[in-house]
Amino acid sequence: MHARSALFDVYGDHLGTHGHVAAVADLVRLLAPLGIAAPAVRTAVSRMVSQGWLAPATVEGARGYAATTQAVRRLEESATRIYQRQPRSWDGSWQLVFVAPYADRTTRAAVLRDLPFLGYAELADRVWVSPFPRAELEATLARVGASATTAVVEDFDPADAPVQAWDLEALAAAYDVWMREAADRMAADLAAHADPDEAAYAARFRLVHEWRKFLFTDPGLPSELLPTDWPGHRATAFFQVEGERLRPAASTFVARTLKTS
């Protein structure tokens, strides 16, 4: 688990009810149960500041960092997709996004990284598709220095032709693997810590961390476009049940850790 991605999980999953801010010492303590050392935490914080995700803040007289406006927006969007994964009704139309020529390779790399996170797939060079308009599209493109025009298309032949832009077979296999491994990972985390609250925190943290990866691969397609007996539905149910089961003790550990600062 990389420190930077773990910090996103801390701010998104645990610090939302604490103002999205924490002292550096708190961050170190919160990542220690995951095996992430203090130097890695501080390095990751510095990178996130330079990337505009965190800003310096004072927390009860101690040096700390708060999530920026753009970070809070991204974290809230992620939380909605993580915890409220319900099928959306679909009107049969598609949104096409025509990205203007990239200014440089950095911009291109950022678009290729961030648009899949929003749920788009690339149909052709600089042409992206989604069954739903995504609220974060304009802000995401602006943040990376790109621009685009959009159009709504209702007639594809066949109607589900854009689905081929996603590798649903590979995604289904990933869900199957996740389901097989998630219970074993949780059991290992729960057994690795003597403190039951810390154990629940570590187990839930890793559960959410691994689940969050599907935000970059699963576009949240409507049920009409998915194969029957889609494994993503079973995986979602497992995640929601286990995540809620571990939440109270995990929250207790976080509150206790912040209180000791």
Order of alpha helices (4+ residues) and beta strands (2+ residues): alpha-beta-alpha-alpha-beta-beta-alpha-beta-alpha-beta-beta-alpha-beta-alpha-alpha-alpha
